Amino acid sequence: MSLLALNPIAFNLGGLQIHWYGIIIALGALVGVVMAMHEATKRGVNSDNILDLVLIGVPVALICARIYYVIFELPFYLANPSEIIKIWHGGIAIYGGLIGGFIVLVWLCLRRKISIWLMLDIAAPSVLLGQIVGRWGNFMNQEAFGAKTTLDFLQSLHLPHFVIEPMFINGAYRQPTFLYESMWNVVGLIIILALRHRKQFYKVGEVFLSYLIWYPIGRFFVEGMRTDSLYIMPGVRVSQVLSLILLVIAIGLLIYRRKKYQLPWYSDLSEQDNGINKK
């Protein structure tokens, strides 16, 4: 069977269609949760907090991802209000999901007197992993692709055949922007994981800020190549604007916190630490 016609449906369970997108996202989330729970224990945070964050945060993130998308496609949804809840028809935005997850994380930390910055540090690599895996869900759906290109160009990138062939969409080869973003995030994850346990390299909060610097840079450039962007106005893509805002905020916070506060080193935190969770 040719991979040219990817089937987004993995299998049918009774009358329910199970999509590859959902399976891939679920597997990525599972690995991310295990990774975050392990790191939380090492840093003196009860791993049950990670499970609670996921159980509450995932539904909220999905709702916020949908709301974000609907807001920037408002004319269509005002004309077709019944489509708003039909998330299975497509239409979620990763930045909306991140905003929703962030809100839940802050609420949980305030409620349980856990350091918000520390929890963000613990969660950031898992979120990045989820974004890496999630883009392959886009691949299975043949979405999140870029402008027209040529077979020769794709072959010049030394991409495997199973990636190149499904990029023939609507009569032309397309830029595999899902792959570009996924690979950018792979590099970022490797760097962050390699550095976060390095002695006296990151202050508390800087693992997260590193993520908040790395991801928007890649997203800004990849978004400019995509053909399915949300727009604030003609020529101005929502995700590019938000990427620039987050990048500036992250760099500013990194500099400000280093100069203003005597922060503990992330690598020095352990189960024996008795103060960080209340800071």
Number of C-alpha atoms within 10 A of each C-alpha: 5 8 13 14 14 14 13 18 15 14 12 10 8 6 6 8 12 14 17 20 20 15 15 19 18 15 14 20 21 15 13 20 21 15 16 23 21 16 17 23 15 17 23 18 24 15 19 12 18 22 15 14 22 19 11 14 22 18 14 21 25 20 18 22 23 22 20 22 20 21 13 16 15 15 11 13 15 13 9 10 12 9 15 17 13 11 13 8 9 10 15 20 20 18 18 20 23 19 16 21 24 18 14 20 24 17 14 20 20 13 9 11 13 21 20 21 21 25 25 22 26 26 23 21 25 22 21 22 20 23 21 22 21 23 23 20 22 19 22 19 17 19 19 22 24 21 15 18 15 13 15 9 12 20 12 9 9 9 13 10 12 11 15 20 17 20 27 19 15 8 8 13 22 22 23 26 25 23 20 17 20 22 15 17 24 17 11 21 22 11 14 21 12 10 15 22 16 13 11 13 14 23 21 25 23 24 25 22 23 22 23 19 20 21 20 22 16 19 22 20 15 22 24 17 18 18 16 12 18 20 15 13 9 7 8 13 16 17 22 22 15 15 22 16 12 18 22 15 14 20 14 12 15 17 10 11 15 12 10 8 8 9 15 14 18 22 18 15 19 16 12 9 12 10 11 19 18 12 11
